Amino acid sequence: MDNDDANAPKEERDLFLRISCCVFWFIPFYYVTTAIIGGVVGAVAGIHAKTFQEGEALGPPAVQAFYDKNGFFVVAFQVMAYAALCLLRWVPGVGKYKRTKRP
């Protein structure tokens, strides 16, 4: 099993493209994590309601109150978590080298 492609130089991504991918992927990351946090807070607020309608009515005010009190910390954590994912190169497109396709 001769592997000649292992020593071939890999093609580097442009720095502008890497930064653009990092900025672009923050938008869905922000919305998905915000939706997850809002869903969990709303569910916890309405978990002890006697009816579904009562629980549904308790969710949005609880989420709003949570973000009014802790919104800065939530966004700060989202930025730090996303920066860590970018530094670990787990976000698509931020790696220095393009991924080679394996046969």
Residue pairs with C-beta under 8 A, 6 or more apart in sequence:
5 100
10 97
10 98
10 100
11 97
11 98
12 96
12 97
12 98
13 93
13 95
13 96
13 97
13 98
17 93
18 93
18 94
18 95
18 96
20 93
21 91
21 92
21 93
21 94
22 86
22 91
22 93
22 94
24 93
25 91
25 92
25 93
25 94
26 82
29 78
29 82
29 85
29 91
30 78
30 82
33 78
33 81
34 74
34 78
37 74
38 63
38 67
41 59
41 62
41 63
41 66
42 58
42 59
42 60
42 62
42 63
43 59
44 62
45 55
45 58
45 59
45 61
45 62
45 63
46 54
46 55
46 56
46 57
46 58
46 59
46 62
47 55
49 55
49 58
67 74
82 91
85 91
86 94
89 95
89 96
